[in-house]
Amino acid sequence: MPRLPLLLSALLLACPALAAAAPAERPEVTAAAARLKAKVVDWRRDFHQHPELSNREERTSGKVAEQLRAMGLKPMTGIARHGVVAIIKGGKPGPRIALRADMDALPVTEQTGLPFASKATSTYRGETVGVMHACGHDAHTATLLGVAEALVKMRDDLPGEVMLVFQPAEEGAPPPEEGGAALMLKEGLFKDFKPEAVFGLHVFSSVAAGQIAVRGGPLMAASDRFGIKVIGRQTHGSAPWNGVDPIVASADLVGTAQTIVSRRANLSKQPAVLTFGAIKGGIRYNIIPDEVEMVGTIRTFDEGMRQQIFADLRNVAEHTAAAHGAKTVTDIYESEGNPATVNDPALTARMLPSLQAVVGKDNVYEPPLQMGAEDFSLYAREVPGLFFFVGATGAGIDPATAPANHSPKFLLDEKALDVGLRALLQVSLDYLNGTAVAAPAAG
């Protein structure tokens, strides 16, 4: 049977009343999900068929704003380029919360064979690429629209206020542009409306449809982008001794850099990853080029380990290249990176019964730490946050071997839309009404 997080288990043992409380799904949630099911599926399929890359979500944001206006809301547009924000004001006094969904797609050519598969193309890093919602942001956007319509319908009896955040560029703005959660916050997202809590979800291929995975404390890794330029000296491929070969130096560098994690990082403390994602150098088979450029990512949970890996990578790059007579320029774009996504422990414990009410206790479990990253983490540094995974892989498919998020074959079981809508709506209503089971006080 899936295990509860250790922290949550301790809380339940300390407070038997908390363990006993497993509220049923709210009838208004059940009714809203049934009423909106077909509409949410239609929205998702439309977004899926017309994906847009980060900071290019013009059509998507336009459709979102159009639907919000049709609900009687007054969306604010153009935030962080294509972000859309709307406020639902309840008819009764109460707390403020924020709900977030991301809207952007990836430079991936779809291979699912779906009748509504994407055929879109765009330009990425100077190359023509296919574009696909290979991470499920189409589902997130459609789900939040459904939650918005449900909340608007019950607005007169709703306590408090809800900020709807439709965010662009979660996958990262194309350099040198700014974007995503960082730019939304920079432009004052929480300046005039400071929520008590922020909630978000992500459909996840490694979780079976009908299940929810949630973890108090660290959930997803910090993410940092790096670039290394190896500078050699061009020469003819038949006479390598007349130049300095940056390709051979780069090959040695890639291999040696793997020892930073395998031999230098204290993995008994927290996991870490260093990955090279692209290498580009040369254009002709018999010419050794002047330089090679490499880009990659670093994933960590601990800030001390993060900084040590930065220092080790610069050191390895410089000295490995020097051993071949080459030079390097290493850039680590620390200011662009996302910190680790950390769920507020007390908020997680408080809202756990709400998630269990939607899919049952046995279908809510603690996932392992995830090396993927999320810029939801930036909101969760401003206010207490809860981010959870909704199962995306359908019956008959092993989630352990299903095509992962970011795969051209990533296949969403649309049951995730129903579960996501009910979970996010249940969490919102329980928090606003103060009926979620509160975590016991410290001490």
KOLSELUM-939859 format. One record per residue (C-alpha): x negated, y negated, z negated; residue number from 1; residue in one letter. Coordinates in pm, whole numbers, plus 32768, in hexadecimal, padded with zeros to 4 digits. Example, Ala and Ser with C-alpha at 12.3 -4.5 7.8 and 13.67 -1.06 7.14 Angstrom:
   east   north     up   seq   type
   7B32    81C2   7CF4     1      a
   7AA9    806A   7D36     2      s
REM end
This chain:
   east   north     up   seq   type
   8000    8000   8000     1      m
   7F75    7EA2   804F     2      p
   7EDB    7DF7   7F24     3      r
   7F3B    7CA7   7E94     4      l
   7E1E    7BAD   7E77     5      p
   7D5D    7BDD   7D34     6      l
   7DB4    7A81   7CBE     7      l
   7F24    7AB6   7D02     8      l
   7F1C    7C0B   7C5B     9      s
   7E87    7B6E   7B23    10      a
   7F96    7A65   7B23    11      l
   80A5    7B6D   7B40    12      l
   8012    7C37   7A20    13      l
   7FFD    7AFE   794C    14      a
   8166    7AA6   7992    15      c
   8255    7BD0   79B3    16      p
   8371    7AE4   7A0E    17      a
   82AB    7A7A   7B3F    18      l
   827C    7BE5   7BA6    19      a
   83EC    7C30   7B7F    20      a
   845D    7B06   7C49    21      a
   8481    7B58   7DB7    22      a
   8593    7A75   7E3B    23      p
   8665    7AE1   7F5F    24      a
   8653    7A27   80A5    25      e
   872B    78F0   8096    26      r
   8871    7921   8156    27      p
   883B    77D6   820A    28      e
   86E9    785C   8282    29      v
   8788    799C   8305    30      t
   889A    78D7   83B3    31      a
   87A9    77DC   844D    32      a
   86C3    78ED   84CF    33      a
   87E3    79A0   8578    34      a
   886B    785F   860D    35      r
   8719    77E7   8691    36      l
   867A    7930   86FC    37      k
   86BF    7914   8871    38      a
   8666    77A3   887B    39      k
   8516    77D8   87D1    40      v
   84C3    78F4   88C2    41      v
   8518    7812   89E9    42      d
   843E    76FA   8960    43      w
   831D    77E7   8927    44      r
   8331    7879   8A86    45      r
   833B    771F   8B20    46      d
   8209    76AF   8A5E    47      f
   815A    77F6   8AB0    48      h
   8194    77CC   8C24    49      q
   8113    7665   8C1E    50      h
   7FE1    7662   8B39    51      p
   7EFB    7537   8B17    52      e
   7D97    751B   8A94    53      l
   7D31    7457   895F    54      s
   7D6E    72E0   897B    55      n
   7E2F    731F   8ABE    56      r
   7F80    7385   8A27    57      e
   804C    727E   8AE2    58      e
   816A    735C   8B56    59      r
   8179    741F   8A11    60      t
   8186    72EB   8934    61      s
   8288    724F   8A1B    62      g
   8368    7382   89FC    63      k
   833E    7384   8882    64      v
   839A    7214   8864    65      a
   84C5    7249   894B    66      e
   854B    7363   8873    67      q
   8517    72A0   8731    68      l
   85D5    7178   87BF    69      r
   86EE    7263   8823    70      a
   8701    72C9   86B4    71      m
   8733    715E   8652    72      g
   85D0    7126   85D7    73      l
   84E9    7006   8632    74      k
   839B    70A7   8686    75      p
   8259    6FE0   8682    76      m
   8183    703A   87B0    77      t
   8021    6FFB   8828    78      g
   7F81    704F   86D9    79      i
   7E26    70DE   8713    80      a
   7E71    70BF   888A    81      r
   7F98    71AF   88A7    82      h
   8006    71F5   8742    83      g
   8176    71DB   86E8    84      v
   81F3    7194   8587    85      v
   8356    7177   8503    86      a
   83E9    714D   83A9    87      i
   8526    71FA   8333    88      i
   85BA    7138   8210    89      k
   869C    7209   8135    90      g
   87DD    7186   80A0    91      g
   8761    71C2   7F3E    92      k
   8628    7154   7E83    93      p
   850E    7251   7E73    94      g
   83A7    729F   7ECD    95      p
   82EF    725E   8011    96      r
   8254    7376   80DC    97      i
   81AC    7394   8230    98      a
   81D0    74AF   832C    99      l
   80CC    74D2   843D   100      r
   80C0    7581   8590   101      a
   7FAC    756C   8696   102      d
   7FF9    7544   8808   103      m
   7EBF    757B   88DA   104      d
   7E55    76A5   89AD   105      a
   7D08    773E   8A14   106      l
   7C32    7755   8B50   107      p
   7C95    78C2   8B83   108      v
   7D2C    7966   8CB9   109      t
   7E5F    7A2A   8C4D   110      e
   7E6A    7BA2   8C8C   111      q
   7FA9    7C07   8BD4   112      t
   8089    7C3E   8D03   113      g
   81AC    7B8E   8C55   114      l
   82BA    7B00   8D39   115      p
   8277    79AC   8C9A   116      f
   80FB    79CF   8C9D   117      a
   8030    7896   8CD4   118      s
   7FAB    784B   8E2E   119      k
   7F23    76F9   8DC1   120      a
   7DC0    7688   8E06   121      t
   7CF4    7563   8D8C   122      s
   7B8E    74E9   8D70   123      t
   7AB7    7547   8C46   124      y
   7943    74F1   8C25   125      r
   7942    7494   8D94   126      g
   79D3    75E0   8E0B   127      e
   7B2D    7643   8E85   128      t
   7BC8    7731   8D89   129      v
   7D10    77DF   8D46   130      g
   7DD7    775C   8C1F   131      v
   7E95    783D   8B2E   132      m
   7F3C    7831   89DB   133      h
   7E51    7948   8972   134      a
   7E60    78E8   8803   135      c
   7FD7    78C4   87D2   136      g
   7FFA    774E   87AC   137      h
   8129    7760   8892   138      d
   81CE    7833   8782   139      a
   816A    773D   8672   140      h
   81FC    7615   872F   141      t
   8342    76C7   877E   142      a
   8360    7745   8617   143      t
   8338    75EA   8582   144      l
   8439    755D   8673   145      l
   8528    7669   85F7   146      g
   84E0    7614   848C   147      v
   8513    74A5   84DD   148      a
   866A    74E4   8575   149      e
   86CF    75BA   844C   150      a
   8662    74AF   8352   151      l
   8712    7399   8411   152      v
   8858    745D   840B   153      k
   8849    7473   828E   154      m
   87B5    7318   825F   155      r
   88D4    728A   818D   156      d
   889A    7390   807F   157      d
   8721    7395   80A1   158      l
   8654    7311   7F7C   159      p
   851C    724E   7FD7   160      g
   8470    720C   8122   161      e
   83C0    72E5   8222   162      v
   82AC    7271   830D   163      m
   829A    7339   8451   164      l
   813A    7337   84DF   165      v
   810C    73B0   8646   166      f
   7F94    73A4   866C   167      q
   7EBD    739F   87A5   168      p
   7D5B    7425   87CE   169      a
   7D48    7526   86B8   170      e
   7C5B    75EE   8796   171      e
   7B70    74C4   879D   172      g
   7B67    738D   8871   173      a
   7A7F    739A   899E   174      p
   793C    72E2   8948   175      p
   790E    71C0   891D   176      p
   7A82    7187   88D4   177      e
   7B18    7186   8779   178      e
   7C55    7245   872F   179      g
   7D1B    7336   865C   180      g
   7D66    731C   84EA   181      a
   7C34    7243   84AD   182      a
   7CAE    7136   859C   183      l
   7E15    7149   851E   184      m
   7D9B    710B   83BB   185      l
   7CAB    6FFE   8433   186      k
   7DCF    6F4B   84D8   187      e
   7E8F    6F4D   8390   188      g
   7F6F    707F   8399   189      l
   7F8D    708E   821D   190      f
   7F5F    6F19   81DE   191      k
   80CD    6EBB   81B6   192      d
   8159    7017   817D   193      f
   8086    70DE   8086   194      k
   811D    7238   805F   195      p
   810A    7305   7F21   196      e
   80BA    7439   7FEF   197      a
   8074    749B   8157   198      v
   80DC    75E5   81F5   199      f
   8073    7692   8334   200      g
   8071    77E7   83D7   201      l
   7FB6    78A2   84E6   202      h
   8026    79CD   85B1   203      v
   7F15    7AD4   8596   204      f
   7ECF    7C07   866B   205      s
   7E34    7CCF   854F   206      s
   7F7A    7CBD   8489   207      v
   80A2    7D95   84EE   208      a
   81E1    7CE5   8557   209      a
   82CB    7CD1   842E   210      g
   81B0    7C9B   8335   211      q
   8116    7B67   8297   212      i
   7FAE    7B4E   821C   213      a
   7F55    7A46   8119   214      v
   7E2E    7A10   8033   215      r
   7DF7    7917   7F19   216      g
   7CAB    785D   7F21   217      g
   7BC4    787A   8051   218      p
   7C71    790D   8180   219      l
   7BBC    789C   82BD   220      m
   7A54    7836   82F5   221      a
   79B6    76E5   8330   222      a
   795E    76B4   849F   223      s
   783A    75EE   852C   224      d
   77C9    75C5   8695   225      r
   765B    75BA   86FA   226      f
   7599    757E   8838   227      g
   742F    75D3   8881   228      i
   7369    7558   89AC   229      k
   722A    761B   89F8   230      v
   713D    754A   8AC8   231      i
   7036    75F5   8B9D   232      g
   6F8A    75A1   8CE6   233      r
   7010    7605   8E39   234      q
   6F4A    76E9   8F1A   235      t
   6F79    77E9   902D   236      h
   6FF2    793B   8FB2   237      g
   6EC9    79E4   9059   238      s
   6DD0    791E   8F87   239      a
   6E5C    78FE   8E24   240      p
   6D02    78AC   8D9C   241      w
   6D17    7758   8E43   242      n
   6E3C    76EC   8D6B   243      g
   6EE8    7724   8C1D   244      v
   700F    7812   8C35   245      d
   7136    7791   8B65   246      p
   7207    78C3   8BBD   247      i
   7118    79B7   8B15   248      v
   70F6    78C9   89EE   249      a
   7272    78B2   89D4   250      s
   7299    7A2B   89DB   251      a
   71A0    7A4A   88BD   252      d
   7250    7932   8801   253      l
   73A8    79D6   881B   254      v
   7323    7B1C   878E   255      g
   7258    7A7B   8678   256      t
   737B    799B   8611   257      a
   7443    7AD0   85B4   258      q
   7353    7B0B   8492   259      t
   73CE    79C9   83F3   260      i
   750A    7A7F   8389   261      v
   7486    7BE3   8376   262      s
   734B    7B90   82AE   263      r
   735F    7A2F   821F   264      r
   74C8    79F6   81B5   265      a
   7539    7A87   8069   266      n
   7663    7B4D   80EB   267      l
   76AF    7BD4   7F91   268      s
   772F    7A77   7F44   269      k
   780B    7A35   8076   270      q
   780D    7AA8   81E1   271      p
   7778    79D4   82F7   272      a
   7762    79E3   8473   273      v
   767E    7942   8575   274      l
   76EC    7976   86DE   275      t
   766B    78FB   882E   276      f
   7792    78C2   8916   277      g
   76F5    7840   8A57   278      a
   759D    782D   8AFA   279      i
   7559    7764   8C34   280      k
   740D    7738   8CE5   281      g
   7393    7745   8E49   282      g
   744C    776F   8F91   283      i
   736C    7836   907B   284      r
   72E4    7999   905C   285      y
   7178    793F   909C   286      n
   7150    77F6   8FE3   287      i
   7103    77DD   8E70   288      i
   71C6    76A9   8DF9   289      p
   7155    7586   8D26   290      d
   724C    75C9   8C10   291      e
   735E    76A6   8B82   292      v
   7489    7631   8AB9   293      e
   753C    7709   89B9   294      m
   7671    76CB   88E5   295      v
   7704    778F   87C8   296      g
   77B9    7793   867C   297      t
   7766    77C3   850C   298      i
   786D    7849   841A   299      r
   7847    7835   82A0   300      t
   7911    7821   815E   301      f
   7807    7796   8074   302      d
   777F    7635   80A3   303      e
   7623    7690   8028   304      g
   760D    77B2   811E   305      m
   7690    76CD   8230   306      r
   757B    75CD   81FE   307      q
   7470    76DC   81E2   308      q
   74DC    7778   832D   309      i
   74C9    7622   83D1   310      f
   7362    75F9   8357   311      a
   7301    775D   83B6   312      d
   738E    7737   8516   313      l
   72C6    75FA   8555   314      r
   718E    76A5   84D1   315      n
   71BD    77E2   85A1   316      v
   7207    771C   86DC   317      a
   70D8    763B   86BC   318      e
   6FD8    7744   8665   319      h
   7054    7859   8749   320      t
   704D    776C   8870   321      a
   6EF6    76EC   880A   322      a
   6E6F    7850   8811   323      a
   6EC1    784E   8986   324      h
   6E33    76F3   89C0   325      g
   6F91    765A   89D8   326      a
   703F    754A   8911   327      k
   71A1    7531   8888   328      t
   72AB    7433   8833   329      v
   73A6    74C0   873A   330      t
   74EF    7413   86F1   331      d
   75DF    748A   85E3   332      i
   7722    73C6   85FA   333      y
   776E    73CC   8489   334      e
   785A    72A3   8495   335      s
   7934    735A   8593   336      e
   794C    749D   84CE   337      g
   7A6F    751E   8401   338      n
   7A44    7577   8292   339      p
   7ABD    76C4   820F   340      a
   7C37    76E8   81FB   341      t
   7C87    770D   8089   342      v
   7DE6    7754   800E   343      n
   7E38    76A7   7EC8   344      d
   7E4D    77CB   7DD0   345      p
   7F6D    7740   7D03   346      a
   8036    76E3   7E37   347      l
   7FF7    783B   7ECE   348      t
   806D    78E9   7D94   349      a
   819D    7808   7D81   350      r
   820B    7849   7EE7   351      m
   81B8    79BD   7EF7   352      l
   831C    7A23   7E93   353      p
   83A2    794A   7FAD   354      s
   82D8    7A0C   80AD   355      l
   833B    7B55   800E   356      q
   84A9    7AF1   8025   357      a
   848B    7ADF   819F   358      v
   83DE    7C2A   81F0   359      v
   83E0    7CEA   80A6   360      g
   82D1    7D1A   7FA2   361      k
   822F    7E3E   8057   362      d
   8202    7D6E   8191   363      n
   813F    7C53   80F0   364      v
   7FD2    7CA4   80AF   365      y
   7E7A    7C11   807E   366      e
   7D9F    7C0C   81B8   367      p
   7C23    7C14   81AC   368      p
   7B63    7AD1   81DB   369      l
   7B81    7A5B   8342   370      q
   7A53    79D9   8400   371      m
   7B36    7914   84E7   372      g
   7B65    77A6   8491   373      a
   7C88    76B3   8480   374      e
   7C92    753A   8469   375      d
   7DC5    755F   8389   376      f
   7CAC    7566   8287   377      s
   7C8C    73EC   82A7   378      l
   7DF4    73B5   8238   379      y
   7DC3    74AB   811A   380      a
   7C9F    73D7   809E   381      r
   7D87    72AC   8082   382      e
   7EAC    7358   7FD3   383      v
   7EF2    74BB   7F55   384      p
   7F1E    759D   8081   385      g
   7FA7    76F4   80D5   386      l
   7F52    779D   821F   387      f
   7FC9    78FD   826D   388      f
   7FB9    79F9   8389   389      f
   80ED    7A80   8438   390      v
   80CE    7BD3   84E1   391      g
   80C1    7BC1   865D   392      a
   8083    7D2A   86C9   393      t
   81B2    7DFD   8719   394      g
   8214    7F5F   86BD   395      a
   814B    8074   875F   396      g
   800E    7FA1   8776   397      i
   7EFB    7FBC   8671   398      d
   7EB3    7E5A   85F3   399      p
   7D49    7EC4   85B9   400      a
   7D16    7EFE   872E   401      t
   7E16    7E0E   87C4   402      a
   7D8C    7CFA   88A6   403      p
   7D1B    7BEC   87B6   404      a
   7D7B    7A7F   87AB   405      n
   7CB7    79CE   88C2   406      h
   7CC2    7B06   899C   407      s
   7D53    7AE6   8AFE   408      p
   7E2F    7C10   8A9A   409      k
   7EAA    7B7D   8950   410      f
   8015    7BEE   8940   411      l
   8108    7B57   8849   412      l
   822D    7C25   87CF   413      d
   8341    7B22   87C4   414      e
   83B6    7BB1   8678   415      k
   82A6    7ACB   85F3   416      a
   837B    79A0   8653   417      l
   849C    7A15   8579   418      d
   83BA    7A6C   8453   419      v
   82F9    7928   8473   420      g
   8432    7852   847E   421      l
   84D0    78FF   8353   422      r
   838E    78F7   8289   423      a
   8340    7788   82C6   424      l
   84A9    7724   828A   425      l
   84C5    77F4   814C   426      q
   8380    7767   80C2   427      v
   83F0    7604   8113   428      s
   8547    7624   8073   429      l
   84C5    76D8   7F3F   430      d
   83BE    75CD   7F05   431      y
   84A8    74A8   7F43   432      l
   85B5    7539   7E62   433      n
   84BD    7599   7D56   434      g
   853F    76FD   7D55   435      t
   83F9    77AA   7DB0   436      a
   8368    785D   7C82   437      v
   8265    777C   7BE3   438      a
   810E    7804   7B93   439      a
   80C1    781B   7A1E   440      p
   8004    76FA   7988   441      a
   7E8F    7724   7959   442      a
   7E26    779B   7804   443      g
REM end
